[in-house]
Amino acid sequence: MTSQNRLTFIVHLPAKPERYAELEAGVRQVLTDMSREPDFLNCTLHRSQNDPNTLVVYETWSCDREYFLQHHLPRHYRAEFERELPGRLAAERRIEFLDEVSPALRLTAEKLPPVSGITTLAAAFYAGGSPITSGVAK
C-alpha cells in the first residue's frame, strides 16, 4: 500500500467537563462501528495529559482523504454522534491530517528473549537482579 492509498489523521475532541463521559461513550461506539469498514486499518483512543477533558483519536485508513470525507464520514452509525457532538464539546473538534515522510519510517519495539535462557549481564538487569548475586551472569 502506498502512502497515497493511506490516510492518517488525529482528531482532537475537547469535551465539556460535565459531558466528558457521554462523549467518551459516543466515541467508543463510533470507533467500534467504523472498525468494521473495509478501508479501516486501525485507530487508538487517547486522553490528553495536557487537558484530561480532551479525547484524541489516531486513525489510519486505506483510502484517500476525499474518499474518506465523502464515503466514511457520512455513515449512518455516525449520524446520532454528529448530532449530539456540538453539545458535548467545549470547543470545536480539530482534525489534523498527516502525510507520511518519504522514505517512510515505521518502527516497532523488538521483544526481548525469555530471561531464563540468557546468561548475560543484560539478562540479570532485566530480571531485576544483580549479575553478582543472582547467579544469572557468568
N, C-alpha and C positions, 0 to 999 in steps of 0.2 A: 504494500500500500504506500503510495507516495504521499508526501505532505499535502499535495493538492487535494487528495481524497480524504484528508483527515482534518477535522475541525476540533479545536481545543479552546475552551474558554472558562473563565471564572465568573461566577455570579455572586455579588455581594447583596445580602438581604438584611438591612438594619431594622430590627423589629422594635415596635413599641414595647417597653418592658412588660406591661400588663398583657400583651398579646403574643409574647415570645413562644409559649407552649403551643398555642394554636398554629403559629407559623411553622414551628419545627414539625409538628404532626402533619401539616399540609405538605411541606417539602418532602418529608419522608415518603408520603403516599405517592406524590408525583414521581419521585426518583424511582420508586419500586415499579410503578406502571411503565415509565419510559424505558426501564431496563429490558423490557420485552420487545422493544423496537428493533427491527433488523439492522439499522445503521448504528445502534448504540454499541459503544465499546466499553466504556467504564465511567464511573463517577465516584467522587469521595465527598462526603458531607463533613464540614469543619465548623467549629465555633471560634470566632476571633478572640485571641488573647487580649487584643487592644480594646475591644468592645464586646463583652460577653453576650450582648443582645443582638449581635450580628452573626448570621449564618453565612458561610462561604461554601459554595459548591464548585468543585473542579470537575469538568465534564470533557469527554473525548468521544467523538462520533466519526463514523466512516462516510462522511458526506461533506459537501462544501457549505459555506455559510448561507448562501442564498437558498439552497435546497432545505437546510435545517429550518430557516425562518419561515419558508413557505409551507413545508410539509410536516415538520415535527412540532413546532411551537403552537400551531392551532389545534392540536389533537384534542379529542373530546374529553379525555381524562384531565386535561389542564383547565377546562372551562370554569369550573367552580373555584378552583385555586386562584385563577386570574381575577375572577370577580371579587373574591374576598381579600386579595393581596393589598390593595391600597389602604384598607382599614387596619391592617396588621403592621404596616411599615411606618417607621419613624421618619424615614427619608426615602427618596427614590431608589429603586433597585438599580444596581450598576452591573453591566455586563462588559467584561474585558475579554475581547477576542485575542488569541495568541497565534503568532507564527513561529513555527519551529525554525531554529537556526540551521544553516547549511554549511557543512555537513551536519546531519543530525547527531545528537549526543543523548543517549538514553542509558542510564546506569542503574543497576540493582545491586544490593548487598550480596556478597558471597557468604555462604553459610560455612561455619567452622565445622571441621570433622568432629566426631564424638571425642570427648576428652579422654575416655578410658583407653583408647588405643594410641595415645600420643605420649612420648616421653621427652618433651621439650620444656624449656623454661616457660614458653607461652602457655602450654597446657596447664602448668601449675598455676600460672597467673589467672587464667580463665576459670579454673576450678576453685579459685578463691584461697588457695593455699600458698605456702612458701616453697620454693624449689628445694630448700634445705630440710624443712620439717615435714613436707607432705610425702616425700619419697617418690614423687612423680618424675622430677627431672633427675637425670643421672649424668 
